[in-house]
Amino acid sequence: MRLDKSLKISRIIKRHSVAKEVADKSRIQINGKLAKSSSTVKIGDVLTIQFGNKTMEIKVSELHESTKKEDAANMYEIIAENRNE
């Protein structure tokens, strides 16, 4: 699944356009490598996302097309969340 689409469906980033913008500005890594919005995300991948002053590291546990809120929470597991100063 595309990175920008998976971020939107999992509700890590609420809007598709914002997910695409964040990825294309080199703020997301997949398994330690810089990723673009069109990069493929697989189960087991570790994503590192930089949001302004916050860095979030998550592990992808499920991928599906469902946009239900209950399903979104099961798509990933937060490994680390840090505030940058």
C-alpha positions in Angstrom: 0.0 0.0 0.0 1.2 3.5 -0.7 2.7 5.4 2.2 0.4 8.4 2.0 -2.7 6.3 1.7 -1.7 4.1 4.7 -1.1 7.2 6.9 -4.5 8.5 6.0 -6.4 5.2 6.5 -4.6 4.5 9.8 -5.5 8.1 10.9 -1.9 8.9 11.9 -2.4 11.9 9.6 -6.0 12.9 9.0 -5.8 14.2 5.4 -4.3 12.6 2.3 -2.9 15.9 1.0 -1.1 16.5 4.3 0.3 12.9 4.4 1.6 13.4 0.8 3.2 16.7 1.7 4.9 15.4 4.9 6.3 12.4 3.0 7.6 14.4 0.0 9.4 16.8 2.4 11.6 14.0 3.6 10.1 13.8 7.1 9.3 10.0 6.9 11.6 7.0 7.0 10.7 3.4 6.3 13.1 1.0 8.0 15.7 3.8 8.3 15.5 5.0 4.7 13.9 8.2 3.5 10.5 7.6 1.9 8.4 9.4 -0.6 4.6 9.4 -0.7 4.5 6.7 -3.3 6.8 4.3 -1.3 5.3 0.9 -0.5 4.5 0.1 3.1 4.4 -3.6 4.2 3.4 -5.3 7.4 6.4 -5.3 9.8 7.8 -2.0 8.5 9.0 0.6 11.0 8.0 4.2 10.1 9.8 7.2 11.7 7.7 10.3 11.2 8.8 13.9 12.1 6.0 16.3 13.0 7.5 19.7 13.8 8.8 19.2 17.3 7.7 15.6 17.7 9.1 12.3 16.3 7.0 9.2 16.3 8.2 5.7 15.6 5.5 3.1 14.7 5.4 -0.5 13.5 2.9 -1.5 10.8 0.9 -4.5 12.1 -2.0 -4.6 9.6 -2.9 -3.1 6.2 -6.4 -2.8 4.9 -8.6 -0.5 2.9 -11.3 -0.1 5.6 -11.8 3.5 6.8 -13.6 2.5 9.9 -12.2 4.1 13.1 -12.1 0.8 15.0 -9.9 -0.8 12.3 -7.5 2.1 12.1 -6.2 1.6 15.6 -5.2 -1.9 14.8 -3.1 -1.0 11.8 0.0 0.1 13.8 1.8 -0.1 17.1 3.6 3.0 18.6 7.2 2.0 19.4 8.4 5.5 20.6 7.2 9.0 20.7 9.6 11.8 21.5 9.5 15.6 21.8 12.4 17.4 20.1 13.6 20.6 21.7 
